[in-house]
Amino acid sequence: MDVKDDKQKTVSDDDDCSGCCGGGCGEEAEAKAEEYLAGWKRAIADYQNREKDLAREKQEIAAYARENAVLDFLPVLDNLRQAFTHVPDDQREVGWVKGVEYIVKQFEDTLAKNGFKRFVSLGAKFNPARHEAVGEADGEAETIVSEISPGYTVNERVVVPARVVVGVRK
């Protein structure tokens, strides 16, 4: 003879419940599990996006630091170039002059490898985004007649404007 305890509930095979509440809680549990799963997926996606953002920010900071360090050396390079304009022609082939020329070339190659490019402005139209006018002289209006110091770009962005003398019609 089978005796059933009044406290024990039976569950049909169609219910997803373990028998704790008499059935019907399977849908609620399923919905709660889906909600938790969706929240977990959002949290993982947010974490992955944050990791990508941090990696990008880290690269930007490193590039900014490198750019600022190089910008400190550009006037030195410009001064070396300017010094070469004062070397007499009969001494251009002297060993130490050639050596310093190779150092300047190596410096320029290193700059180029790191995205820095020198741009020449002589004869170009004045562009305030690329040039800093430091004077005026006779010449074609709005045209650069003399370059005091060259300008530099990094990845097509002007980081040092060229210092120039602009022509004016008189």
N, C-alpha and C positions, 0 to 999 in steps of 0.2 A: 504494500500500500504506500502510495506516495503522499507525503505530507508536505504541504507548502507553508512556509513561514509567512505570516501576513506582512512582515517588513520587507521581504524579498520581492522584488518586481521582476517580471520577465520582459525580455526585449525580443522583438521579432527580428528576423534576419535582415529586414529592409532598413532598420535604424542603424545609424552610425554611432550611436551612443553606447557607452559601456555599461549601461544599466543603472547609473547613479541617480537619474532623475526620471526614469520612466520613458525615455526616448524623446526625440524632438530637439535635442540640444546639438545635434550634429551640424545643422545648418549654421547655428550661431558660432560654433567652434570653427567651422570652415571659414566663415566670414572674418572672424577674429584672426585666424591664421593668415589669411590673405592680406589683411590690413597690416599685420606685423611684417610679413614678407615684403610688401610694398614699401613700408618704412625703412626696412633694412636695405633694400635696393637703392632707395633715395640716399640713404646715409653713405653707402659705398660709392655711389656716383658723385656725391658732394666731396667725399674724401679724395677720390681720383682727380676731380677737377681742381681741388685745392693743391694737390701735389703738382699738377701741371702748371698752375699759376705760380707756385713757389719756384719751380725750375726755371720758368720764363723770367721771373723777377730776379733770380740769381744771375742769369745770363745778362740781363740788362744792367745790373749793378756792376758786374765784372767788365762789361763793355764800357760803361761810363767811367770807371776807374782807369781803365787802360787808355781811354781817349784823353782824360785829363792829364795823365802822366805824359803822354806823347805831346800834348799841347804845350807843356812846359819846355820841351826840347826843340820845338819848331823855330823859335827865335835864334837858337844857337846854330841850327842848320842854315837859316837865312844869313846870319852873320858870316859863316864860313863861305857861303856862295859870294857874298859881297866882298870878302877879303880876296877872293880869286880875281876879281875885276881889277885889283891893284897890283897883281903880280906882273912884273915886266915880261915882255914877250921873250926875251933872251933867257929867261929863267923858267919858262913853262915846262921844260924837259928835265929839270933838276929832280933828283930822286925824291927828296922830301915833299916837293910840290906834287909830284905824281902820287905819292903815298897818301897825302891828304885828299887828293881828288878821288882816290879809290875809297877812302873812308866816307866821303860825302856820297858817293855812288851807293855804297853799302847801306848807308842810312836811308837814302831814298828808296832803295829796293825793300828794305824792312818796312818802311812806311806803307808802300804799295801793297805788300803782302798782308798788312793789317787793315787794308781798306782806305788808307789815306791817299788822296791824290792832290797834287798841286795843280792849280789851273792858272793859265796865262790870260791876262786881261788886255794887254797892249793891242790897241786897234779895235777893241770890241765896244759895243754900246754900253753906256753906264747902266748898271742894274743895281739898285739899292739893296737887293737881297743878297748880292754877291760881292759888292764893292763898298768901300768906305772912301768917300771923296775927301782928300786932305788938301786939295788945292785946285786952282784953275790956271789954264794957260791957253795961248792962242792955238787954235785948231778947230777941227770940225766939231760943231756943237754936239754935246752929249756923247762924245766919243773919248775913250781913254787914250791920252797922249803919252802918259808915263806911268810906270808901275813902281811904286816905292817899295812895297813888299808883296809877295805873292799870297794868293788865297788858297785855302785847303778845303777839301770836302772829305767826308767819311760816308761811304755808301750813298753817294749822291746828295748828301746833306751838307750844307756849308757850315763848317765849324770855325773857320777863320776867314773873314772877308779880306779881299785884296785891298791894300791901301793904294789909292790911285790919284793921279792928277787928271782932271776932266777938261776937255777942250771947250772953249767958248768962242763964238764969233765976236770980233770987236770992230 
